[in-house]
Amino acid sequence: MKRFFKDFFIYGFASILGKVVAVFLMPIYTNILTKEEYGAMALITACQGVIGLVSNLNIHSGIARDYHEKGINRTQLVSTGIWSILGISSTILVVMLMTSKFWLTNVLGLDSIYIIPFTLMLFTIPAASLLSYFAILTRFKKKPILYSIGTIIQLLVQLTVSITGVVFLRLGILSIFAGTLCGELFGILYYSYINRINIAFTFNREYLKRALLFSIPTLPAILAGWIDSSMGQIIIGKYISTAELGVYSIALQLSSVFAFISIGLNNVWQPYLYENYQKEGFLKDINKLYTAIVLILTIISVSVSLMSKEIVLLLSNSSYLEASKYFTLLCIPMCVYLLFPVATSGISISRDTKYISISYIVGSVINIVFLFIMIKSIGIYSVPIALGLSRIATYSISYYVSKKKGIIVLPNGVLVLLIASILACFFITKSNLGTIYRAAIAVLVCGIIAAYIVKSINPKHFITARKKKVST
């Protein structure tokens, strides 16, 4: 458990560093690039995610599932994943290069002067797929320090090329895509060297079949998430004023406080799960981890929610104060979303991944339906509420299936406590309670939860250690 949280913080810090730097670079880019260039970059980047999904078919998730399985030839497994991803992504790259002008001008509606940035983006598709794959393999090797070093150096390479091109050479958005590609190529060389012992010119069709049977059923889930967010934005833009959207955007920015936990948890959960699920005492350990994670989320949600008014005033002005209430409600879907990897553990272990897509699709439908039903009556409040209902439904379906598989049983009472605590904070935030009183409530609640974590997560360990010390 100690190792789990140590890796959690190392991976989380390394990954979120790039997001923080990206935020600070925005003023530099927007002051040099024209609005047209910035818009073109946004369009080209947007299509990158969709093409990337098709180019790797999420194969890395299937390879990761079998990485710790007994009887698996790890060198054949890893190598099969490499050549499969490289073969599929290279085929997509060639097709896209041959039809690049059509996609650029007819689909994206951009001028042909952006053909070189678009072409560079296409080369990042196979590069990003391989980089993601090698990064996952490095996490499975339990080398968080090496992973973090690679992430940071990769970021430095990317920034050096991008800033030099944009600021000094004035090459426009071409420099940004060139920087991305250079960073990815460095990352591939770095992580492939770390994993060189498992790389060979070998291929196993059976391993590829197993990987595809695991990964392909998850693709609708990824698409559902993309449609969910995109369709939600369309609905919001149709019924909500620009001013209200501006206020809500502040709440969304505040919700990035959960990014650290999300990135860290996603990086360590699968390696931990696949390595330990067959060990004795796994269910007990996973319950302790789940309880600790949910209680930590409760501490963060309560403390930030109760002080959200002051945080909003610090980052903006009093005209955005309503964002504090939206943020409090957003804590529910954000926290529940973070627990998806745990809830789907039984599905991943049993390889019956179609239920992941089913749960995501059901959640997406609920989100859109409730937005249409509520948005005219309660306005912007319908957005976090609909999203919360959607993610609770997705979590519930995923957990129900995982439990039916007989692999995990989670103490969901702490999740109910988390949701109840956030709702209580929402009503406190809506009241006119003073800053001192809200701060006192936050300190009291968070102090009690923190004391419980320290005392109760593994009490036998502390009792045994204390008895040994006394007897000595």
Secondary structure, 3 states (H helix, E strand, C coil): CHHHHHHHHHHHHHHHHHHHHHHHHHHHHHHHCCHHHHHHHHHHHHHHHHHHHHHHCCHHHHHHHHCCCCCCCHHHHHHHHHHHHHHHHHHHHHHHHHCHHHHHHHHCCCCHHHHHHHHHHHHHHHHHHHHHHHHHHHHHCCCHHHHHHHHHHHHHHHHHHHHHHHHHCCCCHHHHHHHHHHHHHHHHHHHHHHCHHHCCCCCCHHHHHHHHHHHHHHHHHHHHHHHHHHHHHHHHHHHCCHHHHHHHHHHHHHHHHHHHHHHHHHHHHHHHHHHHCCCCCHHHHHHHHHHHHHHHHHHHHHHHHHCHHHHHHHHCCHHHCCHHHHHHHHHHHHHHHHCHHHHCHHHHHHCCCHHHHHHHHHHHHHHHHHHHHHHHHHHHHHHHHHHHHHHHHHHHHHHHHHHHCCCCCCCCHHHHHHHHHHHHHHHHHHCCCCHHHHHHHHHHHHHHHHHHHHHHCCHHHHHHHHHHHHHC
